Amino acid sequence: MEPWLYVMFIEKTKSYNKLTKAAVERHVANLKALDEAGHIELAGVFKGYTGVAGMYILKAESYEAAEALCRQEPLVVEGFATYKLKALQPANRENNYLL
């Protein structure tokens, strides 16, 4: 079975415009910890998409494990954002693009 990745779309709440520097620092600390633990495939910010702040592409053993990582995101915990989580099966040369 091919490995799956999990895409966390971070969506702004109404309180997102009250985001503090301290909250951003906690967010970045969480991102660093996830990266150091080997859970980050890719992360970034979206510009120009109303309501969407950014995304993580997570490496996790299961959807449930990825969801646990999403629930610990400080922006979510503190109410500045919500998230949507989607499973992604990568298509690449090694798996013949899922043929």
PDB file as gemmi writes it, atoms N, CA and C in Angstrom:
CRYST1    1.000    1.000    1.000  90.00  90.00  90.00 P 1                      
ATOM      1  N   MET A   1       0.833  -1.188   0.000  1.00  0.00           N  
ATOM      2  CA  MET A   1       0.000   0.000   0.000  1.00  0.00           C  
ATOM      3  C   MET A   1       0.876   1.249   0.000  1.00  0.00           C  
ATOM      4  N   GLU A   2       0.536   2.168  -0.856  1.00  0.00           N  
ATOM      5  CA  GLU A   2       1.291   3.415  -0.958  1.00  0.00           C  
ATOM      6  C   GLU A   2       1.048   4.306   0.256  1.00  0.00           C  
ATOM      7  N   PRO A   3       2.066   5.061   0.670  1.00  0.00           N  
ATOM      8  CA  PRO A   3       1.880   5.972   1.805  1.00  0.00           C  
ATOM      9  C   PRO A   3       0.952   7.138   1.441  1.00  0.00           C  
ATOM     10  N   TRP A   4       0.266   7.629   2.442  1.00  0.00           N  
ATOM     11  CA  TRP A   4      -0.620   8.777   2.277  1.00  0.00           C  
ATOM     12  C   TRP A   4      -0.029   9.977   3.008  1.00  0.00           C  
ATOM     13  N   LEU A   5      -0.355  11.136   2.531  1.00  0.00           N  
ATOM     14  CA  LEU A   5      -0.054  12.388   3.216  1.00  0.00           C  
ATOM     15  C   LEU A   5      -1.389  12.998   3.620  1.00  0.00           C  
ATOM     16  N   TYR A   6      -1.351  13.984   4.502  1.00  0.00           N  
ATOM     17  CA  TYR A   6      -2.567  14.605   5.006  1.00  0.00           C  
ATOM     18  C   TYR A   6      -2.433  16.118   4.890  1.00  0.00           C  
ATOM     19  N   VAL A   7      -3.372  16.730   4.195  1.00  0.00           N  
ATOM     20  CA  VAL A   7      -3.320  18.164   3.925  1.00  0.00           C  
ATOM     21  C   VAL A   7      -4.237  18.881   4.906  1.00  0.00           C  
ATOM     22  N   MET A   8      -3.650  19.746   5.702  1.00  0.00           N  
ATOM     23  CA  MET A   8      -4.386  20.558   6.671  1.00  0.00           C  
ATOM     24  C   MET A   8      -4.537  21.958   6.097  1.00  0.00           C  
ATOM     25  N   PHE A   9      -5.759  22.325   5.726  1.00  0.00           N  
ATOM     26  CA  PHE A   9      -6.038  23.682   5.283  1.00  0.00           C  
ATOM     27  C   PHE A   9      -6.398  24.497   6.518  1.00  0.00           C  
ATOM     28  N   ILE A  10      -5.655  25.552   6.787  1.00  0.00           N  
ATOM     29  CA  ILE A  10      -5.881  26.397   7.958  1.00  0.00           C  
ATOM     30  C   ILE A  10      -6.764  27.564   7.519  1.00  0.00           C  
ATOM     31  N   GLU A  11      -7.969  27.618   8.098  1.00  0.00           N  
ATOM     32  CA  GLU A  11      -8.958  28.610   7.686  1.00  0.00           C  
ATOM     33  C   GLU A  11      -9.156  29.653   8.780  1.00  0.00           C  
ATOM     34  N   LYS A  12      -9.211  30.907   8.381  1.00  0.00           N  
ATOM     35  CA  LYS A  12      -9.350  32.018   9.319  1.00  0.00           C  
ATOM     36  C   LYS A  12     -10.744  32.042   9.946  1.00  0.00           C  
ATOM     37  N   THR A  13     -10.779  32.358  11.242  1.00  0.00           N  
ATOM     38  CA  THR A  13     -12.056  32.631  11.903  1.00  0.00           C  
ATOM     39  C   THR A  13     -12.234  34.147  11.967  1.00  0.00           C  
ATOM     40  N   LYS A  14     -13.352  34.580  12.506  1.00  0.00           N  
ATOM     41  CA  LYS A  14     -13.608  36.021  12.635  1.00  0.00           C  
ATOM     42  C   LYS A  14     -12.598  36.702  13.544  1.00  0.00           C  
ATOM     43  N   SER A  15     -11.995  35.966  14.456  1.00  0.00           N  
ATOM     44  CA  SER A  15     -11.014  36.565  15.362  1.00  0.00           C  
ATOM     45  C   SER A  15      -9.587  36.548  14.801  1.00  0.00           C  
ATOM     46  N   TYR A  16      -9.409  36.053  13.573  1.00  0.00           N  
ATOM     47  CA  TYR A  16      -8.068  35.974  12.984  1.00  0.00           C  
ATOM     48  C   TYR A  16      -7.410  37.351  12.913  1.00  0.00           C  
ATOM     49  N   ASN A  17      -8.198  38.406  12.673  1.00  0.00           N  
ATOM     50  CA  ASN A  17      -7.626  39.749  12.570  1.00  0.00           C  
ATOM     51  C   ASN A  17      -7.124  40.263  13.918  1.00  0.00           C  
ATOM     52  N   LYS A  18      -7.372  39.518  14.995  1.00  0.00           N  
ATOM     53  CA  LYS A  18      -6.865  39.880  16.329  1.00  0.00           C  
ATOM     54  C   LYS A  18      -5.632  39.058  16.699  1.00  0.00           C  
ATOM     55  N   LEU A  19      -5.065  38.391  15.715  1.00  0.00           N  
ATOM     56  CA  LEU A  19      -3.893  37.550  15.923  1.00  0.00           C  
ATOM     57  C   LEU A  19      -2.756  38.378  16.523  1.00  0.00           C  
ATOM     58  N   THR A  20      -2.150  37.867  17.581  1.00  0.00           N  
ATOM     59  CA  THR A  20      -1.066  38.573  18.261  1.00  0.00           C  
ATOM     60  C   THR A  20       0.292  38.001  17.848  1.00  0.00           C  
ATOM     61  N   LYS A  21       1.320  38.770  18.106  1.00  0.00           N  
ATOM     62  CA  LYS A  21       2.676  38.294  17.832  1.00  0.00           C  
ATOM     63  C   LYS A  21       2.974  37.038  18.658  1.00  0.00           C  
ATOM     64  N   ALA A  22       2.514  37.019  19.891  1.00  0.00           N  
ATOM     65  CA  ALA A  22       2.745  35.854  20.756  1.00  0.00           C  
ATOM     66  C   ALA A  22       2.070  34.605  20.180  1.00  0.00           C  
ATOM     67  N   ALA A  23       0.868  34.751  19.642  1.00  0.00           N  
ATOM     68  CA  ALA A  23       0.174  33.611  19.041  1.00  0.00           C  
ATOM     69  C   ALA A  23       0.925  33.118  17.809  1.00  0.00           C  
ATOM     70  N   VAL A  24       1.436  34.041  17.007  1.00  0.00           N  
ATOM     71  CA  VAL A  24       2.216  33.655  15.825  1.00  0.00           C  
ATOM     72  C   VAL A  24       3.479  32.918  16.261  1.00  0.00           C  
ATOM     73  N   GLU A  25       4.117  33.376  17.328  1.00  0.00           N  
ATOM     74  CA  GLU A  25       5.322  32.706  17.831  1.00  0.00           C  
ATOM     75  C   GLU A  25       5.001  31.282  18.305  1.00  0.00           C  
ATOM     76  N   ARG A  26       3.845  31.084  18.946  1.00  0.00           N  
ATOM     77  CA  ARG A  26       3.447  29.732  19.366  1.00  0.00           C  
ATOM     78  C   ARG A  26       3.162  28.860  18.140  1.00  0.00           C  
ATOM     79  N   HIS A  27       2.548  29.439  17.131  1.00  0.00           N  
ATOM     80  CA  HIS A  27       2.287  28.734  15.871  1.00  0.00           C  
ATOM     81  C   HIS A  27       3.606  28.276  15.237  1.00  0.00           C  
ATOM     82  N   VAL A  28       4.572  29.182  15.166  1.00  0.00           N  
ATOM     83  CA  VAL A  28       5.871  28.855  14.560  1.00  0.00           C  
ATOM     84  C   VAL A  28       6.607  27.807  15.398  1.00  0.00           C  
ATOM     85  N   ALA A  29       6.517  27.902  16.704  1.00  0.00           N  
ATOM     86  CA  ALA A  29       7.155  26.894  17.566  1.00  0.00           C  
ATOM     87  C   ALA A  29       6.536  25.517  17.312  1.00  0.00           C  
ATOM     88  N   ASN A  30       5.229  25.467  17.142  1.00  0.00           N  
ATOM     89  CA  ASN A  30       4.562  24.198  16.833  1.00  0.00           C  
ATOM     90  C   ASN A  30       5.017  23.670  15.476  1.00  0.00           C  
ATOM     91  N   LEU A  31       5.089  24.547  14.489  1.00  0.00           N  
ATOM     92  CA  LEU A  31       5.548  24.157  13.158  1.00  0.00           C  
ATOM     93  C   LEU A  31       6.962  23.580  13.218  1.00  0.00           C  
ATOM     94  N   LYS A  32       7.842  24.245  13.950  1.00  0.00           N  
ATOM     95  CA  LYS A  32       9.217  23.746  14.114  1.00  0.00           C  
ATOM     96  C   LYS A  32       9.234  22.372  14.780  1.00  0.00           C  
ATOM     97  N   ALA A  33       8.417  22.195  15.817  1.00  0.00           N  
ATOM     98  CA  ALA A  33       8.370  20.914  16.520  1.00  0.00           C  
ATOM     99  C   ALA A  33       7.851  19.803  15.606  1.00  0.00           C  
ATOM    100  N   LEU A  34       6.823  20.111  14.818  1.00  0.00           N  
ATOM    101  CA  LEU A  34       6.315  19.124  13.864  1.00  0.00           C  
ATOM    102  C   LEU A  34       7.381  18.757  12.832  1.00  0.00           C  
ATOM    103  N   ASP A  35       8.102  19.763  12.360  1.00  0.00           N  
ATOM    104  CA  ASP A  35       9.158  19.530  11.373  1.00  0.00           C  
ATOM    105  C   ASP A  35      10.272  18.680  11.971  1.00  0.00           C  
ATOM    106  N   GLU A  36      10.696  19.016  13.177  1.00  0.00           N  
ATOM    107  CA  GLU A  36      11.766  18.254  13.833  1.00  0.00           C  
ATOM    108  C   GLU A  36      11.348  16.813  14.092  1.00  0.00           C  
ATOM    109  N   ALA A  37      10.061  16.579  14.309  1.00  0.00           N  
ATOM    110  CA  ALA A  37       9.551  15.221  14.545  1.00  0.00           C  
ATOM    111  C   ALA A  37       9.303  14.463  13.239  1.00  0.00           C  
ATOM    112  N   GLY A  38       9.550  15.117  12.103  1.00  0.00           N  
ATOM    113  CA  GLY A  38       9.393  14.456  10.812  1.00  0.00           C  
ATOM    114  C   GLY A  38       7.975  14.433  10.271  1.00  0.00           C  
ATOM    115  N   HIS A  39       7.113  15.311  10.781  1.00  0.00           N  
ATOM    116  CA  HIS A  39       5.714  15.315  10.349  1.00  0.00           C  
ATOM    117  C   HIS A  39       5.405  16.301   9.220  1.00  0.00           C  
ATOM    118  N   ILE A  40       6.327  17.182   8.877  1.00  0.00           N  
ATOM    119  CA  ILE A  40       6.050  18.195   7.856  1.00  0.00           C  
ATOM    120  C   ILE A  40       6.679  17.805   6.524  1.00  0.00           C  
ATOM    121  N   GLU A  41       5.847  17.639   5.523  1.00  0.00           N  
ATOM    122  CA  GLU A  41       6.317  17.454   4.145  1.00  0.00           C  
ATOM    123  C   GLU A  41       6.479  18.825   3.492  1.00  0.00           C  
ATOM    124  N   LEU A  42       5.513  19.704   3.764  1.00  0.00           N  
ATOM    125  CA  LEU A  42       5.500  21.049   3.189  1.00  0.00           C  
ATOM    126  C   LEU A  42       4.564  21.891   4.029  1.00  0.00           C  
ATOM    127  N   ALA A  43       4.864  23.160   4.186  1.00  0.00           N  
ATOM    128  CA  ALA A  43       3.977  24.086   4.892  1.00  0.00           C  
ATOM    129  C   ALA A  43       4.129  25.449   4.246  1.00  0.00           C  
ATOM    130  N   GLY A  44       3.057  26.223   4.284  1.00  0.00           N  
ATOM    131  CA  GLY A  44       3.163  27.553   3.710  1.00  0.00           C  
ATOM    132  C   GLY A  44       1.909  28.380   3.899  1.00  0.00           C  
ATOM    133  N   VAL A  45       2.021  29.627   3.468  1.00  0.00           N  
ATOM    134  CA  VAL A  45       0.973  30.630   3.589  1.00  0.00           C  
ATOM    135  C   VAL A  45       0.318  30.827   2.235  1.00  0.00           C  
ATOM    136  N   PHE A  46      -0.991  31.033   2.246  1.00  0.00           N  
ATOM    137  CA  PHE A  46      -1.706  31.406   1.028  1.00  0.00           C  
ATOM    138  C   PHE A  46      -1.887  32.913   1.008  1.00  0.00           C  
ATOM    139  N   LYS A  47      -1.689  33.525  -0.110  1.00  0.00           N  
ATOM    140  CA  LYS A  47      -1.942  34.953  -0.302  1.00  0.00           C  
ATOM    141  C   LYS A  47      -3.037  35.091  -1.343  1.00  0.00           C  
ATOM    142  N   GLY A  48      -4.031  35.911  -1.054  1.00  0.00           N  
ATOM    143  CA  GLY A  48      -5.062  36.196  -2.036  1.00  0.00           C  
ATOM    144  C   GLY A  48      -6.227  35.235  -2.059  1.00  0.00           C  
ATOM    145  N   TYR A  49      -6.325  34.356  -1.063  1.00  0.00           N  
ATOM    146  CA  TYR A  49      -7.457  33.439  -0.972  1.00  0.00           C  
ATOM    147  C   TYR A  49      -8.244  33.789   0.285  1.00  0.00           C  
ATOM    148  N   THR A  50      -9.371  34.408   0.104  1.00  0.00           N  
ATOM    149  CA  THR A  50     -10.188  34.863   1.219  1.00  0.00           C  
ATOM    150  C   THR A  50     -10.497  33.716   2.171  1.00  0.00           C  
ATOM    151  N   GLY A  51     -10.195  33.936   3.432  1.00  0.00           N  
ATOM    152  CA  GLY A  51     -10.551  32.973   4.461  1.00  0.00           C  
ATOM    153  C   GLY A  51      -9.562  31.857   4.705  1.00  0.00           C  
ATOM    154  N   VAL A  52      -8.589  31.678   3.832  1.00  0.00           N  
ATOM    155  CA  VAL A  52      -7.619  30.598   4.007  1.00  0.00           C  
ATOM    156  C   VAL A  52      -6.264  31.205   4.353  1.00  0.00           C  
ATOM    157  N   ALA A  53      -5.716  30.797   5.483  1.00  0.00           N  
ATOM    158  CA  ALA A  53      -4.439  31.343   5.936  1.00  0.00           C  
ATOM    159  C   ALA A  53      -3.253  30.591   5.339  1.00  0.00           C  
ATOM    160  N   GLY A  54      -3.323  29.257   5.343  1.00  0.00           N  
ATOM    161  CA  GLY A  54      -2.204  28.471   4.852  1.00  0.00           C  
ATOM    162  C   GLY A  54      -2.508  26.999   4.952  1.00  0.00           C  
ATOM    163  N   MET A  55      -1.435  26.195   4.855  1.00  0.00           N  
ATOM    164  CA  MET A  55      -1.633  24.752   4.919  1.00  0.00           C  
ATOM    165  C   MET A  55      -0.371  24.061   5.389  1.00  0.00           C  
ATOM    166  N   TYR A  56      -0.587  22.877   5.925  1.00  0.00           N  
ATOM    167  CA  TYR A  56       0.488  21.940   6.214  1.00  0.00           C  
ATOM    168  C   TYR A  56       0.199  20.697   5.376  1.00  0.00           C  
ATOM    169  N   ILE A  57       1.230  20.098   4.832  1.00  0.00           N  
ATOM    170  CA  ILE A  57       1.115  18.742   4.312  1.00  0.00           C  
ATOM    171  C   ILE A  57       1.870  17.877   5.310  1.00  0.00           C  
ATOM    172  N   LEU A  58       1.099  17.032   5.985  1.00  0.00           N  
ATOM    173  CA  LEU A  58       1.613  16.259   7.111  1.00  0.00           C  
ATOM    174  C   LEU A  58       1.931  14.821   6.736  1.00  0.00           C  
ATOM    175  N   LYS A  59       2.986  14.294   7.340  1.00  0.00           N  
ATOM    176  CA  LYS A  59       3.296  12.876   7.283  1.00  0.00           C  
ATOM    177  C   LYS A  59       2.860  12.287   8.629  1.00  0.00           C  
ATOM    178  N   ALA A  60       1.952  11.327   8.578  1.00  0.00           N  
ATOM    179  CA  ALA A  60       1.457  10.701   9.799  1.00  0.00           C  
ATOM    180  C   ALA A  60       1.094   9.259   9.489  1.00  0.00           C  
ATOM    181  N   GLU A  61       0.985   8.446  10.524  1.00  0.00           N  
ATOM    182  CA  GLU A  61       0.687   7.026  10.356  1.00  0.00           C  
ATOM    183  C   GLU A  61      -0.744   6.764   9.928  1.00  0.00           C  
ATOM    184  N   SER A  62      -1.648   7.702  10.222  1.00  0.00           N  
ATOM    185  CA  SER A  62      -3.060   7.515   9.904  1.00  0.00           C  
ATOM    186  C   SER A  62      -3.764   8.864   9.877  1.00  0.00           C  
ATOM    187  N   TYR A  63      -4.986   8.851   9.367  1.00  0.00           N  
ATOM    188  CA  TYR A  63      -5.811  10.058   9.369  1.00  0.00           C  
ATOM    189  C   TYR A  63      -6.012  10.543  10.804  1.00  0.00           C  
ATOM    190  N   GLU A  64      -6.270   9.608  11.711  1.00  0.00           N  
ATOM    191  CA  GLU A  64      -6.496   9.966  13.114  1.00  0.00           C  
ATOM    192  C   GLU A  64      -5.256  10.597  13.738  1.00  0.00           C  
ATOM    193  N   ALA A  65      -4.081  10.085  13.400  1.00  0.00           N  
ATOM    194  CA  ALA A  65      -2.838  10.670  13.916  1.00  0.00           C  
ATOM    195  C   ALA A  65      -2.627  12.066  13.348  1.00  0.00           C  
ATOM    196  N   ALA A  66      -2.944  12.249  12.074  1.00  0.00           N  
ATOM    197  CA  ALA A  66      -2.827  13.575  11.461  1.00  0.00           C  
ATOM    198  C   ALA A  66      -3.815  14.543  12.107  1.00  0.00           C  
ATOM    199  N   GLU A  67      -5.016  14.066  12.382  1.00  0.00           N  
ATOM    200  CA  GLU A  67      -6.014  14.932  13.017  1.00  0.00           C  
ATOM    201  C   GLU A  67      -5.560  15.353  14.409  1.00  0.00           C  
ATOM    202  N   ALA A  68      -4.923  14.468  15.129  1.00  0.00           N  
ATOM    203  CA  ALA A  68      -4.396  14.826  16.456  1.00  0.00           C  
ATOM    204  C   ALA A  68      -3.362  15.941  16.337  1.00  0.00           C  
ATOM    205  N   LEU A  69      -2.537  15.903  15.296  1.00  0.00           N  
ATOM    206  CA  LEU A  69      -1.563  16.974  15.066  1.00  0.00           C  
ATOM    207  C   LEU A  69      -2.271  18.290  14.750  1.00  0.00           C  
ATOM    208  N   CYS A  70      -3.333  18.226  13.967  1.00  0.00           N  
ATOM    209  CA  CYS A  70      -4.098  19.432  13.621  1.00  0.00           C  
ATOM    210  C   CYS A  70      -4.717  20.062  14.859  1.00  0.00           C  
ATOM    211  N   ARG A  71      -5.253  19.237  15.731  1.00  0.00           N  
ATOM    212  CA  ARG A  71      -5.930  19.748  16.935  1.00  0.00           C  
ATOM    213  C   ARG A  71      -4.981  20.425  17.904  1.00  0.00           C  
ATOM    214  N   GLN A  72      -3.667  20.179  17.785  1.00  0.00           N  
ATOM    215  CA  GLN A  72      -2.718  20.825  18.688  1.00  0.00           C  
ATOM    216  C   GLN A  72      -2.167  22.141  18.125  1.00  0.00           C  
ATOM    217  N   GLU A  73      -2.538  22.487  16.898  1.00  0.00           N  
ATOM    218  CA  GLU A  73      -2.081  23.740  16.283  1.00  0.00           C  
ATOM    219  C   GLU A  73      -2.571  24.923  17.125  1.00  0.00           C  
ATOM    220  N   PRO A  74      -1.653  25.765  17.624  1.00  0.00           N  
ATOM    221  CA  PRO A  74      -2.048  26.888  18.478  1.00  0.00           C  
ATOM    222  C   PRO A  74      -3.097  27.820  17.849  1.00  0.00           C  
ATOM    223  N   LEU A  75      -3.040  28.076  16.564  1.00  0.00           N  
ATOM    224  CA  LEU A  75      -4.036  28.951  15.953  1.00  0.00           C  
ATOM    225  C   LEU A  75      -5.431  28.348  16.080  1.00  0.00           C  
ATOM    226  N   VAL A  76      -5.524  27.032  16.039  1.00  0.00           N  
ATOM    227  CA  VAL A  76      -6.803  26.331  16.206  1.00  0.00           C  
ATOM    228  C   VAL A  76      -7.201  26.322  17.682  1.00  0.00           C  
ATOM    229  N   VAL A  77      -6.277  25.935  18.539  1.00  0.00           N  
ATOM    230  CA  VAL A  77      -6.546  25.855  19.979  1.00  0.00           C  
ATOM    231  C   VAL A  77      -7.024  27.202  20.514  1.00  0.00           C  
ATOM    232  N   GLU A  78      -6.420  28.285  20.034  1.00  0.00           N  
ATOM    233  CA  GLU A  78      -6.728  29.624  20.543  1.00  0.00           C  
ATOM    234  C   GLU A  78      -7.874  30.313  19.800  1.00  0.00           C  
ATOM    235  N   GLY A  79      -8.479  29.624  18.834  1.00  0.00           N  
ATOM    236  CA  GLY A  79      -9.659  30.149  18.170  1.00  0.00           C  
ATOM    237  C   GLY A  79      -9.423  31.101  17.018  1.00  0.00           C  
ATOM    238  N   PHE A  80      -8.180  31.287  16.592  1.00  0.00           N  
ATOM    239  CA  PHE A  80      -7.882  32.172  15.468  1.00  0.00           C  
ATOM    240  C   PHE A  80      -8.162  31.496  14.122  1.00  0.00           C  
ATOM    241  N   ALA A  81      -8.227  30.171  14.138  1.00  0.00           N  
ATOM    242  CA  ALA A  81      -8.407  29.425  12.890  1.00  0.00           C  
ATOM    243  C   ALA A  81      -9.146  28.117  13.168  1.00  0.00           C  
ATOM    244  N   THR A  82      -9.680  27.570  12.100  1.00  0.00           N  
ATOM    245  CA  THR A  82     -10.208  26.215  12.095  1.00  0.00           C  
ATOM    246  C   THR A  82      -9.400  25.466  11.039  1.00  0.00           C  
ATOM    247  N   TYR A  83      -9.715  24.222  10.810  1.00  0.00           N  
ATOM    248  CA  TYR A  83      -8.971  23.491   9.781  1.00  0.00           C  
ATOM    249  C   TYR A  83      -9.884  22.509   9.084  1.00  0.00           C  
ATOM    250  N   LYS A  84      -9.469  22.149   7.891  1.00  0.00           N  
ATOM    251  CA  LYS A  84     -10.048  21.027   7.162  1.00  0.00           C  
ATOM    252  C   LYS A  84      -8.893  20.100   6.844  1.00  0.00           C  
ATOM    253  N   LEU A  85      -9.105  18.822   7.037  1.00  0.00           N  
ATOM    254  CA  LEU A  85      -8.063  17.828   6.812  1.00  0.00           C  
ATOM    255  C   LEU A  85      -8.497  16.895   5.696  1.00  0.00           C  
ATOM    256  N   LYS A  86      -7.615  16.699   4.731  1.00  0.00           N  
ATOM    257  CA  LYS A  86      -7.883  15.819   3.595  1.00  0.00           C  
ATOM    258  C   LYS A  86      -6.722  14.846   3.438  1.00  0.00           C  
ATOM    259  N   ALA A  87      -7.036  13.595   3.136  1.00  0.00           N  
ATOM    260  CA  ALA A  87      -6.011  12.597   2.840  1.00  0.00           C  
ATOM    261  C   ALA A  87      -5.597  12.733   1.384  1.00  0.00           C  
ATOM    262  N   LEU A  88      -4.312  12.603   1.125  1.00  0.00           N  
ATOM    263  CA  LEU A  88      -3.760  12.751  -0.225  1.00  0.00           C  
ATOM    264  C   LEU A  88      -2.851  11.560  -0.515  1.00  0.00           C  
ATOM    265  N   GLN A  89      -3.152  10.835  -1.577  1.00  0.00           N  
ATOM    266  CA  GLN A  89      -2.267   9.764  -2.011  1.00  0.00           C  
ATOM    267  C   GLN A  89      -1.375  10.334  -3.101  1.00  0.00           C  
ATOM    268  N   PRO A  90      -0.083  10.503  -2.826  1.00  0.00           N  
ATOM    269  CA  PRO A  90       0.813  11.094  -3.821  1.00  0.00           C  
ATOM    270  C   PRO A  90       0.947  10.220  -5.075  1.00  0.00           C  
ATOM    271  N   ALA A  91       1.013  10.860  -6.209  1.00  0.00           N  
ATOM    272  CA  ALA A  91       1.307  10.203  -7.485  1.00  0.00           C  
ATOM    273  C   ALA A  91       2.692  10.670  -7.906  1.00  0.00           C  
ATOM    274  N   ASN A  92       3.586   9.726  -8.171  1.00  0.00           N  
ATOM    275  CA  ASN A  92       4.959  10.091  -8.526  1.00  0.00           C  
ATOM    276  C   ASN A  92       5.609   8.989  -9.367  1.00  0.00           C  
ATOM    277  N   ARG A  93       6.827   9.230  -9.744  1.00  0.00           N  
ATOM    278  CA  ARG A  93       7.566   8.291 -10.586  1.00  0.00           C  
ATOM    279  C   ARG A  93       7.685   6.922  -9.922  1.00  0.00           C  
ATOM    280  N   GLU A  94       7.948   6.925  -8.599  1.00  0.00           N  
ATOM    281  CA  GLU A  94       8.165   5.665  -7.891  1.00  0.00           C  
ATOM    282  C   GLU A  94       6.938   4.755  -7.909  1.00  0.00           C  
ATOM    283  N   ASN A  95       5.746   5.313  -7.950  1.00  0.00           N  
ATOM    284  CA  ASN A  95       4.528   4.486  -7.968  1.00  0.00           C  
ATOM    285  C   ASN A  95       3.810   4.552  -9.312  1.00  0.00           C  
ATOM    286  N   ASN A  96       4.573   4.920 -10.354  1.00  0.00           N  
ATOM    287  CA  ASN A  96       4.058   5.020 -11.709  1.00  0.00           C  
ATOM    288  C   ASN A  96       2.791   5.877 -11.784  1.00  0.00           C  
ATOM    289  N   TYR A  97       2.787   6.930 -10.991  1.00  0.00           N  
ATOM    290  CA  TYR A  97       1.689   7.900 -11.004  1.00  0.00           C  
ATOM    291  C   TYR A  97       0.334   7.245 -10.758  1.00  0.00           C  
ATOM    292  N   LEU A  98       0.362   6.231  -9.884  1.00  0.00           N  
ATOM    293  CA  LEU A  98      -0.824   5.502  -9.423  1.00  0.00           C  
ATOM    294  C   LEU A  98      -1.514   4.666 -10.495  1.00  0.00           C  
ATOM    295  N   LEU A  99      -0.792   4.331 -11.562  1.00  0.00           N  
ATOM    296  CA  LEU A  99      -1.391   3.439 -12.577  1.00  0.00           C  
ATOM    297  C   LEU A  99      -1.425   2.007 -12.078  1.00  0.00           C  
TER     298      LEU A  99                                                      
END                                                                             
